[in-house]
């Protein structure tokens, strides 16, 4: 039978390790939460793909899409008298 006595240094290290572990878990939770919020606030997946800061021609609107958007916009008059 071995007598196991834990030194005070090991007790302090265990406390520090637990603290660092909790900080890491908290950081991961914050990053995960921000990612979920960002994804849920997007209406279309193409909006998420546009945030990669690289120009990709397949994500640019086509001429037909641009025409549809301009034709769908209601005409506004500036005469409000």
N, CA, C and O atoms as CSV, one atom per row, in Angstrom:
chain,resi,resn,atom,element,x,y,z
A,1,UNK,N,N,0.831,-1.168,0.000
A,1,UNK,CA,C,0.000,0.000,0.000
A,1,UNK,C,C,0.885,1.244,0.000
A,1,UNK,O,O,1.766,1.426,0.840
A,2,UNK,N,N,0.605,2.067,-0.967
A,2,UNK,CA,C,1.370,3.295,-1.072
A,2,UNK,C,C,0.587,4.433,-0.435
A,2,UNK,O,O,-0.623,4.565,-0.617
A,3,UNK,N,N,1.296,5.230,0.298
A,3,UNK,CA,C,0.684,6.413,0.890
A,3,UNK,C,C,0.807,7.533,-0.124
A,3,UNK,O,O,1.903,7.859,-0.581
A,4,UNK,N,N,-0.326,8.114,-0.468
A,4,UNK,CA,C,-0.321,9.172,-1.478
A,4,UNK,C,C,-0.663,10.484,-0.796
A,4,UNK,O,O,-1.780,10.684,-0.317
A,5,UNK,N,N,0.309,11.362,-0.762
A,5,UNK,CA,C,0.112,12.690,-0.207
A,5,UNK,C,C,0.339,13.683,-1.344
A,5,UNK,O,O,1.401,13.700,-1.967
A,6,UNK,N,N,-0.670,14.507,-1.603
A,6,UNK,CA,C,-0.566,15.483,-2.685
A,6,UNK,C,C,0.123,16.732,-2.166
A,6,UNK,O,O,-0.259,17.289,-1.137
A,7,UNK,N,N,1.116,17.152,-2.874
A,7,UNK,CA,C,1.873,18.336,-2.490
A,7,UNK,C,C,1.052,19.588,-2.784
A,7,UNK,O,O,0.161,19.577,-3.634
A,8,UNK,N,N,1.363,20.655,-2.077
A,8,UNK,CA,C,0.639,21.910,-2.240
A,8,UNK,C,C,0.810,22.470,-3.654
A,8,UNK,O,O,-0.105,23.107,-4.177
A,9,UNK,N,N,1.946,22.247,-4.266
A,9,UNK,CA,C,2.200,22.722,-5.622
A,9,UNK,C,C,1.232,22.085,-6.611
A,9,UNK,O,O,0.741,22.753,-7.521
A,10,UNK,N,N,0.956,20.792,-6.434
A,10,UNK,CA,C,0.012,20.104,-7.317
A,10,UNK,C,C,-1.406,20.649,-7.152
A,10,UNK,O,O,-2.155,20.750,-8.124
A,11,UNK,N,N,-1.764,20.993,-5.944
A,11,UNK,CA,C,-3.093,21.555,-5.693
A,11,UNK,C,C,-3.242,22.904,-6.391
A,11,UNK,O,O,-4.283,23.183,-6.985
A,12,UNK,N,N,-2.205,23.743,-6.323
A,12,UNK,CA,C,-2.260,25.041,-6.995
A,12,UNK,C,C,-2.313,24.877,-8.508
A,12,UNK,O,O,-3.068,25.572,-9.187
A,13,UNK,N,N,-1.514,23.963,-9.029
A,13,UNK,CA,C,-1.519,23.725,-10.481
A,13,UNK,C,C,-2.885,23.232,-10.955
A,13,UNK,O,O,-3.369,23.637,-12.011
A,14,UNK,N,N,-3.492,22.363,-10.168
A,14,UNK,CA,C,-4.817,21.852,-10.545
A,14,UNK,C,C,-5.828,22.992,-10.610
A,14,UNK,O,O,-6.651,23.042,-11.524
A,15,UNK,N,N,-5.769,23.896,-9.655
A,15,UNK,CA,C,-6.671,25.045,-9.660
A,15,UNK,C,C,-6.443,25.938,-10.862
A,15,UNK,O,O,-7.401,26.408,-11.476
A,16,UNK,N,N,-5.183,26.180,-11.206
A,16,UNK,CA,C,-4.876,27.001,-12.379
A,16,UNK,C,C,-5.322,26.308,-13.658
A,16,UNK,O,O,-5.874,26.946,-14.554
A,17,UNK,N,N,-5.086,25.015,-13.744
A,17,UNK,CA,C,-5.505,24.270,-14.933
A,17,UNK,C,C,-7.021,24.307,-15.101
A,17,UNK,O,O,-7.523,24.449,-16.216
A,18,UNK,N,N,-7.742,24.180,-14.004
A,18,UNK,CA,C,-9.203,24.273,-14.077
A,18,UNK,C,C,-9.634,25.662,-14.548
A,18,UNK,O,O,-10.566,25.786,-15.343
A,19,UNK,N,N,-8.965,26.700,-14.064
A,19,UNK,CA,C,-9.289,28.060,-14.483
A,19,UNK,C,C,-9.036,28.277,-15.969
A,19,UNK,O,O,-9.868,28.863,-16.662
A,20,UNK,N,N,-7.893,27.809,-16.464
A,20,UNK,CA,C,-7.579,27.944,-17.884
A,20,UNK,C,C,-8.570,27.138,-18.719
A,20,UNK,O,O,-9.001,27.588,-19.781
A,21,UNK,N,N,-8.926,25.961,-18.246
A,21,UNK,CA,C,-9.903,25.138,-18.959
A,21,UNK,C,C,-11.255,25.829,-19.063
A,21,UNK,O,O,-11.894,25.786,-20.113
A,22,UNK,N,N,-11.694,26.465,-17.981
A,22,UNK,CA,C,-12.963,27.192,-18.001
A,22,UNK,C,C,-12.906,28.390,-18.954
A,22,UNK,O,O,-13.884,28.680,-19.643
A,23,UNK,N,N,-11.773,29.082,-18.995
A,23,UNK,CA,C,-11.625,30.193,-19.931
A,23,UNK,C,C,-11.694,29.711,-21.376
A,23,UNK,O,O,-12.335,30.351,-22.211
A,24,UNK,N,N,-11.047,28.601,-21.678
A,24,UNK,CA,C,-11.087,28.055,-23.035
A,24,UNK,C,C,-12.502,27.634,-23.422
A,24,UNK,O,O,-12.947,27.906,-24.537
A,25,UNK,N,N,-13.195,26.985,-22.526
A,25,UNK,CA,C,-14.571,26.568,-22.797
A,25,UNK,C,C,-15.457,27.795,-23.005
A,25,UNK,O,O,-16.316,27.791,-23.888
A,26,UNK,N,N,-15.262,28.841,-22.209
A,26,UNK,CA,C,-16.025,30.068,-22.377
A,26,UNK,C,C,-15.760,30.729,-23.721
A,26,UNK,O,O,-16.689,31.202,-24.376
A,27,UNK,N,N,-14.495,30.766,-24.137
A,27,UNK,CA,C,-14.144,31.361,-25.432
A,27,UNK,C,C,-14.777,30.576,-26.572
A,27,UNK,O,O,-15.322,31.169,-27.502
A,28,UNK,N,N,-14.711,29.268,-26.512
A,28,UNK,CA,C,-15.319,28.434,-27.555
A,28,UNK,C,C,-16.830,28.654,-27.586
A,28,UNK,O,O,-17.419,28.726,-28.665
A,29,UNK,N,N,-17.455,28.761,-26.434
A,29,UNK,CA,C,-18.905,28.990,-26.371
A,29,UNK,C,C,-19.272,30.340,-26.994
A,29,UNK,O,O,-20.284,30.444,-27.687
A,30,UNK,N,N,-18.463,31.369,-26.755
A,30,UNK,CA,C,-18.741,32.686,-27.338
A,30,UNK,C,C,-18.620,32.632,-28.859
A,30,UNK,O,O,-19.485,33.149,-29.566
A,31,UNK,N,N,-17.560,32.016,-29.367
A,31,UNK,CA,C,-17.372,31.923,-30.822
A,31,UNK,C,C,-18.495,31.099,-31.445
A,31,UNK,O,O,-19.020,31.467,-32.496
A,32,UNK,N,N,-18.866,30.002,-30.818
A,32,UNK,CA,C,-19.951,29.168,-31.335
A,32,UNK,C,C,-21.265,29.946,-31.339
A,32,UNK,O,O,-22.018,29.891,-32.311
A,33,UNK,N,N,-21.541,30.666,-30.257
A,33,UNK,CA,C,-22.774,31.451,-30.172
A,33,UNK,C,C,-22.835,32.538,-31.232
A,33,UNK,O,O,-23.878,32.736,-31.856
A,34,UNK,N,N,-21.733,33.242,-31.443
A,34,UNK,CA,C,-21.702,34.273,-32.475
A,34,UNK,C,C,-21.905,33.678,-33.865
A,34,UNK,O,O,-22.571,34.283,-34.705
A,35,UNK,N,N,-21.345,32.512,-34.111
A,35,UNK,CA,C,-21.517,31.861,-35.403
A,35,UNK,C,C,-22.976,31.481,-35.628
A,35,UNK,O,O,-23.510,31.690,-36.717
A,36,UNK,N,N,-23.617,30.929,-34.616
A,36,UNK,CA,C,-25.014,30.530,-34.734
A,36,UNK,C,C,-25.893,31.752,-34.979
A,36,UNK,O,O,-26.791,31.705,-35.820
A,37,UNK,N,N,-25.649,32.838,-34.262
A,37,UNK,CA,C,-26.448,34.053,-34.435
A,37,UNK,C,C,-26.261,34.608,-35.842
A,37,UNK,O,O,-27.225,35.043,-36.472
A,38,UNK,N,N,-25.034,34.596,-36.332
A,38,UNK,CA,C,-24.769,35.123,-37.674
A,38,UNK,C,C,-25.483,34.289,-38.730
A,38,UNK,O,O,-26.076,34.843,-39.656
A,39,UNK,N,N,-25.435,32.987,-38.607
A,39,UNK,CA,C,-26.053,32.117,-39.599
A,39,UNK,C,C,-27.573,32.232,-39.541
A,39,UNK,O,O,-28.222,32.229,-40.587
A,40,UNK,N,N,-28.147,32.332,-38.367
A,40,UNK,CA,C,-29.598,32.404,-38.249
A,40,UNK,C,C,-30.156,33.739,-38.728
A,40,UNK,O,O,-31.324,33.806,-39.112
A,41,UNK,N,N,-29.357,34.800,-38.715
A,41,UNK,CA,C,-29.831,36.105,-39.158
A,41,UNK,C,C,-29.774,36.272,-40.666
A,41,UNK,O,O,-30.282,37.264,-41.188
A,42,UNK,N,N,-29.177,35.338,-41.375
A,42,UNK,CA,C,-29.091,35.435,-42.827
A,42,UNK,C,C,-30.338,34.821,-43.449
A,42,UNK,O,O,-30.844,33.800,-42.983
A,43,UNK,N,N,-30.824,35.462,-44.512
A,43,UNK,CA,C,-31.997,34.932,-45.189
A,43,UNK,C,C,-31.627,33.875,-46.213
A,43,UNK,O,O,-32.344,32.889,-46.383
A,44,UNK,N,N,-30.504,34.080,-46.898
A,44,UNK,CA,C,-30.081,33.151,-47.939
A,44,UNK,C,C,-28.642,32.743,-47.681
A,44,UNK,O,O,-27.856,33.523,-47.143
A,45,UNK,N,N,-28.300,31.527,-48.061
A,45,UNK,CA,C,-26.941,31.037,-47.840
A,45,UNK,C,C,-25.943,31.824,-48.675
A,45,UNK,O,O,-24.768,31.894,-48.315
A,46,UNK,N,N,-26.380,32.419,-49.784
A,46,UNK,CA,C,-25.467,33.205,-50.618
A,46,UNK,C,C,-24.927,34.409,-49.848
A,46,UNK,O,O,-23.795,34.831,-50.083
A,47,UNK,N,N,-25.720,34.966,-48.932
A,47,UNK,CA,C,-25.239,36.081,-48.122
A,47,UNK,C,C,-24.091,35.632,-47.226
A,47,UNK,O,O,-23.148,36.390,-46.998
A,48,UNK,N,N,-24.163,34.429,-46.725
A,48,UNK,CA,C,-23.090,33.907,-45.882
A,48,UNK,C,C,-21.840,33.672,-46.704
A,48,UNK,O,O,-20.730,33.915,-46.230
A,49,UNK,N,N,-22.006,33.199,-47.935
A,49,UNK,CA,C,-20.856,32.931,-48.787
A,49,UNK,C,C,-20.189,34.219,-49.245
A,49,UNK,O,O,-19.004,34.207,-49.577
A,50,UNK,N,N,-20.910,35.315,-49.270
A,50,UNK,CA,C,-20.320,36.580,-49.708
A,50,UNK,C,C,-19.396,37.172,-48.662
A,50,UNK,O,O,-18.648,38.098,-48.976
A,51,UNK,N,N,-19.414,36.687,-47.455
A,51,UNK,CA,C,-18.594,37.271,-46.404
A,51,UNK,C,C,-17.194,36.687,-46.349
A,51,UNK,O,O,-16.466,36.953,-45.393
A,52,UNK,N,N,-16.792,35.902,-47.338
A,52,UNK,CA,C,-15.450,35.319,-47.298
A,52,UNK,C,C,-14.390,36.245,-47.890
A,52,UNK,O,O,-13.226,35.857,-47.990
A,53,UNK,N,N,-14.773,37.467,-48.285
A,53,UNK,CA,C,-13.854,38.505,-48.744
A,53,UNK,C,C,-13.061,38.096,-49.978
A,53,UNK,O,O,-11.925,38.537,-50.155
A,54,UNK,N,N,-13.628,37.284,-50.807
A,54,UNK,CA,C,-13.003,36.918,-52.074
A,54,UNK,C,C,-14.047,37.066,-53.165
A,54,UNK,O,O,-15.174,36.591,-53.027
A,55,UNK,N,N,-13.667,37.726,-54.248
A,55,UNK,CA,C,-14.597,37.942,-55.348
A,55,UNK,C,C,-14.823,36.632,-56.079
A,55,UNK,O,O,-13.885,36.020,-56.592
A,56,UNK,N,N,-16.080,36.209,-56.119
A,56,UNK,CA,C,-16.445,34.986,-56.842
A,56,UNK,C,C,-17.551,35.349,-57.813
A,56,UNK,O,O,-18.655,35.694,-57.392
A,57,UNK,N,N,-17.267,35.276,-59.122
A,57,UNK,CA,C,-18.251,35.714,-60.122
A,57,UNK,C,C,-19.579,34.977,-60.054
A,57,UNK,O,O,-20.608,35.544,-60.422
A,58,UNK,N,N,-19.588,33.733,-59.596
A,58,UNK,CA,C,-20.848,32.992,-59.552
A,58,UNK,C,C,-21.805,33.555,-58.501
A,58,UNK,O,O,-22.988,33.217,-58.508
A,59,UNK,N,N,-21.317,34.397,-57.609
A,59,UNK,CA,C,-22.192,34.997,-56.598
A,59,UNK,C,C,-22.721,36.369,-57.005
A,59,UNK,O,O,-23.612,36.911,-56.351
A,60,UNK,N,N,-22.176,36.931,-58.085
A,60,UNK,CA,C,-22.660,38.232,-58.545
A,60,UNK,C,C,-24.031,38.074,-59.192
A,60,UNK,O,O,-24.291,37.067,-59.852
A,61,UNK,N,N,-24.907,39.054,-59.012
A,61,UNK,CA,C,-26.245,38.944,-59.621
A,61,UNK,C,C,-26.150,39.007,-61.144
A,61,UNK,O,O,-25.324,39.732,-61.699
A,62,UNK,N,N,-26.992,38.251,-61.794
A,62,UNK,CA,C,-27.033,38.261,-63.252
A,62,UNK,C,C,-27.823,39.467,-63.726
A,62,UNK,O,O,-28.482,40.140,-62.935
A,63,UNK,N,N,-27.751,39.739,-65.037
A,63,UNK,CA,C,-28.490,40.877,-65.594
A,63,UNK,C,C,-29.993,40.718,-65.399
A,63,UNK,O,O,-30.700,41.693,-65.146
A,64,UNK,N,N,-30.476,39.483,-65.518
A,64,UNK,CA,C,-31.912,39.234,-65.340
A,64,UNK,C,C,-32.340,39.525,-63.899
A,64,UNK,O,O,-33.415,40.081,-63.675
A,65,UNK,N,N,-31.516,39.158,-62.932
A,65,UNK,CA,C,-31.851,39.430,-61.532
A,65,UNK,C,C,-31.870,40.934,-61.261
A,65,UNK,O,O,-32.731,41.430,-60.534
A,66,UNK,N,N,-30.914,41.654,-61.851
A,66,UNK,CA,C,-30.865,43.100,-61.646
A,66,UNK,C,C,-32.096,43.760,-62.253
A,66,UNK,O,O,-32.688,44.651,-61.643
A,67,UNK,N,N,-32.483,43.328,-63.450
A,67,UNK,CA,C,-33.682,43.884,-64.075
A,67,UNK,C,C,-34.932,43.577,-63.264
A,67,UNK,O,O,-35.812,44.427,-63.130
A,68,UNK,N,N,-35.014,42.368,-62.723
A,68,UNK,CA,C,-36.181,41.994,-61.919
A,68,UNK,C,C,-36.264,42.857,-60.664
A,68,UNK,O,O,-37.357,43.244,-60.249
A,69,UNK,N,N,-35.132,43.158,-60.065
A,69,UNK,CA,C,-35.144,43.982,-58.866
A,69,UNK,C,C,-35.528,45.424,-59.189
A,69,UNK,O,O,-36.265,46.054,-58.431
A,70,UNK,N,N,-35.034,45.945,-60.305
A,70,UNK,CA,C,-35.370,47.331,-60.646
A,70,UNK,C,C,-36.821,47.455,-61.101
A,70,UNK,O,O,-37.459,48.478,-60.853
A,71,UNK,N,N,-37.347,46.430,-61.763
A,71,UNK,CA,C,-38.751,46.464,-62.188
A,71,UNK,C,C,-39.698,46.240,-61.019
A,71,UNK,O,O,-40.827,46.730,-61.040
A,72,UNK,N,N,-39.263,45.514,-60.007
A,72,UNK,CA,C,-40.121,45.218,-58.864
A,72,UNK,C,C,-40.185,46.389,-57.894
A,72,UNK,O,O,-41.116,46.473,-57.094
A,73,UNK,N,N,-39.217,47.290,-57.950
A,73,UNK,CA,C,-39.206,48.422,-57.031
A,73,UNK,C,C,-40.326,49.388,-57.405
A,73,UNK,O,O,-40.454,49.760,-58.572
A,74,UNK,N,N,-41.129,49.793,-56.439
A,74,UNK,CA,C,-42.225,50.712,-56.750
A,74,UNK,C,C,-41.683,52.088,-57.117
A,74,UNK,O,O,-40.691,52.558,-56.559
A,75,UNK,N,N,-42.356,52.715,-58.064
A,75,UNK,CA,C,-41.947,54.046,-58.473
A,75,UNK,C,C,-42.353,55.047,-57.414
A,75,UNK,O,O,-43.496,55.055,-56.959
A,76,UNK,N,N,-41.432,55.873,-57.032
A,76,UNK,CA,C,-41.727,56.874,-56.005
A,76,UNK,C,C,-41.761,58.235,-56.666
A,76,UNK,O,O,-40.958,58.544,-57.546
A,77,UNK,N,N,-42.696,59.028,-56.229
A,77,UNK,CA,C,-42.780,60.382,-56.743
A,77,UNK,C,C,-42.294,61.336,-55.676
A,77,UNK,O,O,-42.527,61.132,-54.484
A,78,UNK,N,N,-41.627,62.361,-56.109
A,78,UNK,CA,C,-41.083,63.305,-55.140
A,78,UNK,C,C,-42.031,64.470,-54.906
A,78,UNK,O,O,-41.755,65.333,-54.072
A,79,UNK,N,N,-43.144,64.508,-55.631
A,79,UNK,CA,C,-44.149,65.546,-55.419
A,79,UNK,C,C,-45.130,65.088,-54.354
A,79,UNK,O,O,-45.990,64.246,-54.614
A,80,UNK,N,N,-45.003,65.630,-53.184
A,80,UNK,CA,C,-45.894,65.220,-52.102
A,80,UNK,C,C,-46.730,66.420,-51.635
A,80,UNK,O,O,-46.953,66.598,-50.438
A,81,UNK,N,N,-47.184,67.230,-52.579
A,81,UNK,CA,C,-47.960,68.427,-52.230
A,81,UNK,C,C,-49.413,68.127,-52.140
A,81,UNK,O,O,-50.212,69.019,-51.856
